[in-house]
Amino acid sequence: MQVVFYMLAAAVVGSMISIQPPLNAILARGIGSAYGATAISIGIAFLCILIFVSFMGGGEINTSTLSTVPWWVIFAGIVGAIFVGAGVVIAPVTGALVFFVCIVAGQLIGSTIIDHLGAFGLAVREVSAGRLAGIALVIIGAVMVGRG
């Protein structure tokens, strides 16, 4: 039952994320820069997480603990910035639905590869016919949504 709660929570977060690109696009039009809007959005996110960490704890963030993780984990933050910036630029052109269905298709493809390889310390979950069929359905859905 606990997994169902997390699945529902993820769906709620996903629905909340759907408003991010259009709101950031409004900001970008207002200030005249997609990159400026991205910086503002990520800056606000940074302030919010600092507040959250101050109440909930942030672990041991220091040079000693940071030196124990691989240097390439910083790409998580880079990917976050790319996602926000891409939403500001792409969603106004494609619309939120097409943007996100393509994002989801890409996530499924990438996640399937990561699971199959057991990359980043995850358990290996081999590609199966059912998984490939599910991805194919999402890709077909992306094409259908894109065509209107």
N, C-alpha and C positions, 0 to 999 in steps of 0.2 A: 504493500500500500504506500510505503514511503516513496517509491519510485514514481508512482502516479502523481503524488504531490509535486515532485520536482518537475515532472513533465508538464503539469498544468502551470506551474510557476514559469517555466521556460516559454510556454505559449503566451502567457500574460506579458512577459518581458518582450517577446517578439512583437506582440501587437503594439506595445509602447514604442518600440524602436521604429515602427512604421511612420511615426510622426516626425522623427528626427530629420530626414532629408528635406521634407517640405518646409519645416520651420527654419532650417539652416539656409535653404534657398532664399527664403524671405529676407533673412539677415544679410545674405550675400548681395541681394539686389539693393538693400537699404544702404549698405556701406560701399558697394561697388567692387567687392572682391570675394571670390569663392575661398581663397586661401585665408583671408582675414576672418571670414565667417567660421572657417574650420578652426582657426586659432582661438577664437572667442569661445566656440562650443567646447573645445577640448580644455580650455582654461577653466571654464565653469565646471566641467566634469571633474577636473583636478581639485578645484576648491571643494566641491561636494564630497569627494572621496577623502580629502583631508579631514573634513568634519566627521565623516563616518568613522575614519580610523581613530580620531581622537576619543570617540566614545566606545568603539568596539575593540580597539587595539590593532596594531599594525604589525605585530610580530617583532622580530629583532632586525631592524633595518640599520645595518652598519657595514663598514668595509669588511669586517671579518665574515659576516654571514653572506654578504653579497659575493665575496670571493669564492664561495662554495658552489655557486651556480654557474652553468656555462655562460660565456659571454654572449652567445647568440640568443639568449632569452629576451634581450632587448627588442628583438623583432616583434614581439607581441605588441608593444607600444607603437611601433612603426606601422604595423598592420592596422591598429586601431585608428591611427591618424589617416592612413590611406582610405580606410572604410568611410570615415566621416567626410573627408574631402571628396571622395568619389560620389557619395550621396548628394553633396551640394552641387556637383557638376552634372552628374548623370540623371538623377531623378527628375529634375525639371524638364529634361528632354524626353525621357521615356515614360514618365509618370511613376508614382510610387509602386504600383502593382508590378509592372514589368521590371522595374529596378530590383525589387525584392525577390521576385520569382527567379530572376537570373542569379541573384546573390545566393539564394537557397540552392539552386542547381549547382553552382560552383562550390558551395560549402559541402554538398553531398559528395561530389566528385573528390574533392580534397580530403574529406573525412574518410571516405572509403579507402583511399590510398594509405592514409595515416593508419587506419585500423588494420588494414591488410599487412602492412609492414611492422606494426607494433611500434611505430615511431614515437619518439619523445617519452618513452617509458610506458606507453599504454599497452594493454594486453592485446595480443594478436587476435583479430577477428577477420577471418578469411573472407574474401569476396565470394559471394554465392550467386546462383541464378536469381534468387528472390531479391537480393540486394540490387543486382544489376537491373532487374525489371523495374524495381521501385525508382531507381535513378532515371531510367529511360522514361518512365511515366512523368516524372518531374520535368525532364527536358522537353518532352512532348507538350506538357502543360505550359512551359515557358514559351515555346514557339506559338502555341494557340493563343495565349494571352497577348503576346507581342503583336499578333496579327489582328487582334481586336475581336 
